């Protein structure tokens, strides 16, 4: 299995800290706090992105998709494919199924992520798009758990405090009282 779980002392931890800065910026803008960076040859950021679906009113504007769009705007296709094959994408949360497929189609072969995505994860948490058979693509080598506590803290902060568009939780005690009255 290509999923590796390493928390402490990962050589790319410094790059994950850059992705976390972008996630914090997304949180500050009331977006789901996910950030990513694409690192070429472990030496420099060649593209970055953060979630923007609320601001842009487009559900596909995940951090990975924004980074890929910025990247492909800079390079012709053959140069882009070569650079991406030599690069690692660091993202604060496991890429969703859509993003995992897009990363493979773009030519990324290594992804390092913070926390798992138990609802939409494409690197094995829900589906293993990273390893599934896809014509003309290489599987993704996925490393998880890098700065996962901080990535999860940011997500919890968003869902507990910041998400003004989230529905209010229903008061279950009223529902329980109502059902007990109707059963009498």
N, C-alpha and C positions, 0 to 999 in steps of 0.2 A: 504494500500500500504506500502511496506517495505522500500521505499526510504525516507530517512530523510535528510533534508538539514539544516546543522548547520555550521556556519562560525566561530564564535568567541568562545573561551574558551572551546573547545572540550577536554575532558580528554586525548585523544590520540594525541593531537597536537604535542607533543614532538616526537612521532614516525613518524608523517608526515614530520617533519623537517629532520629526518634521510633519509626518502625516497627522499626528495628534494635534499639532498647532492648527492645521487646516480644519480638523474636526471641531476644535474649540471655536474657531472663527465661524463655522457653520452654525454651531449652537448659539453664538452671539447674534446671529441673523435669524434665529428661530427656525432653522432647518435641522433635519435629523443629523446629529453630529458624526459624520463620517468624512474622513479625509484620506487622500492617497497621494503617493509620489511614485514616479517611475524613475529608477536609478540605473544609469548606464555604467557598466563595468565597475560597480561599487565606488564610483568617483564623483558623479554629479547628477543632480536632478535634471532630467530632460523634459519632464512634464509633471503637472500636479493638478489635482482637482478636489473639490469638496461637493457635498450634496447641494443641489440647487432646485429640487422639484417644486418647492413652495413658491420661491421667488419667480421662477420661470413658468410656473403652472404647467409643468410637463413631468409626468411620473417617471420618465426614462432618464432624467438628469441626475443619475447617481454619480458619486465621486469618480468612479472608474471610467464611466462614459465621458464625463467632462474632461478628464485627463487625456483620454484617447483622442477626443476631438481636438484638443489643443495641440497634441503631439502631431496628428496627421495634417494639421493646418501648416506645419512648419517644414515638412519633408515630402519628397516624392515617394511613391509607393515602394520602390525597391530599396531606397535608403531607409525608409521607415521600417520595413520588415527586417532588415539586417540589424538596425539599432535595437529593435524590440527583442530580437532573438538573443541579444547580448545583455538584456536588462532584466531587472527584478522590479515587480510592482509591490509596494508596501501599502497596505490599507488597514484602517483601524478595525474594521469588522469584516468577517468572511463575506466575500462577494456573493451576491444573490445569483440565482440561476441565470438570469439574463446577462449579468455582467461577466460571469464565468465563461459563458459561451462566447461573448464578445471578445474577451481577453484571448481566448484560444484562437478565434478567427483572425485577430489582429497579429498573432505571432508571439505573444508573451508565453514563456514556458515556466516561469517561476513566480509564485505569489507568496508573500509573507503577510499574515493578517493577525490582528489582535484577538478579539473575542469571536466566538462562534455565532452564527446566525441561525438559531433554532427554528425560525419560521420560513426562511427563504434561501438558506445556504446552498450554494452550488458546489462546494468543495467537500461534500460528504455529510454535512449536518442534516440535510434533507434529501438532496439528490447529489450524485457524484458526477456532475457535468465535467469536472476537472479531469476525470479518468475515462468517461464514457467514450465509446467509439464515435469519432467524428471524422469524416473524410477530409483529407488534406490539412489536418491539424495535428500538432503534437499534444500529448497530455500535459497538464499542469502539475508541476511539483509544488505542493502546498505545505507551508510551515505555519503552524498556528500557535497562539498563546503569547506572542511578543507584546508586552505592555497591555495584556488583556484586562487587567484590573482597571487601568485608567480609561481604556476604551469603553468598558462597561459602565464606569462611573459617569462618563459623558452621556451615554445613551439613557441611563436612568435619570439623570438630571433633565434631559429633554422630555422624557415621557412623564415624569412626575411633576415638573414645574413649568416647563417652557411651552409645551405644545398647546397653543391657544385654540387650535383647530380640532383637538381631540374631544370626543363626546364625553359628557359628564357621566361618571359611573352611576348606574341605577341603584337605588336604595333597595337592597334585597330584603330588608326586614319588612317593608311594605308589601312586597310580593308574597312573602311567606305568610303574613297576616291575612292577606286577601285569600290565598289558597286554603288556609285553615278555616276561614269563615265559610267558604263555598263547600267544603267537605263535611260540614256539620249538618 
